[in-house]
Amino acid sequence: MSQSASVWVVLLVALLAANLPFLNERLLGLVPLGAKPKKSLGLRLLELVILYFLAGGIGLLFERRAGQIAPQGWEFYAVTGALFLVLAFPGFTWRYLLKHRN
């Protein structure tokens, strides 16, 4: 896979991972929580942090496969964390800002 394609794959994975906590009631999209539970915002944010590191790990694997891994400072994590939050905005909007009919 080319470097350009791997960048797009990482961005797509990040987009899906950022919205996953807001689009379902399962823990990490896999584990059902029981009969009709509602996940709290805190649990959704915890999932968001876990999925941020998971998506970053996938990016790290692509970078390792392409060559030498570049050292990253706190600025990198601040920018990618902010980008991940921006990518999560559609799911957050759908879950908390739109009116759903029962």
Rosetta blueprint (number, residue, H / E / L):
1 M L
2 S L
3 Q H
4 S H
5 A H
6 S H
7 V H
8 W H
9 V H
10 V H
11 L H
12 L H
13 V H
14 A H
15 L H
16 L H
17 A H
18 A H
19 N H
20 L H
21 P H
22 F H
23 L H
24 N L
25 E L
26 R L
27 L E
28 L L
29 G L
30 L L
31 V E
32 P L
33 L L
34 G L
35 A L
36 K L
37 P L
38 K L
39 K L
40 S L
41 L H
42 G H
43 L H
44 R H
45 L H
46 L H
47 E H
48 L H
49 V H
50 I H
51 L H
52 Y H
53 F H
54 L H
55 A H
56 G H
57 G H
58 I H
59 G H
60 L H
61 L H
62 F H
63 E H
64 R H
65 R H
66 A H
67 G L
68 Q L
69 I L
70 A L
71 P L
72 Q L
73 G L
74 W H
75 E H
76 F H
77 Y H
78 A H
79 V H
80 T H
81 G H
82 A H
83 L H
84 F H
85 L H
86 V H
87 L H
88 A L
89 F H
90 P H
91 G H
92 F H
93 T H
94 W H
95 R H
96 Y H
97 L H
98 L L
99 K L
100 H L
101 R L
102 N L
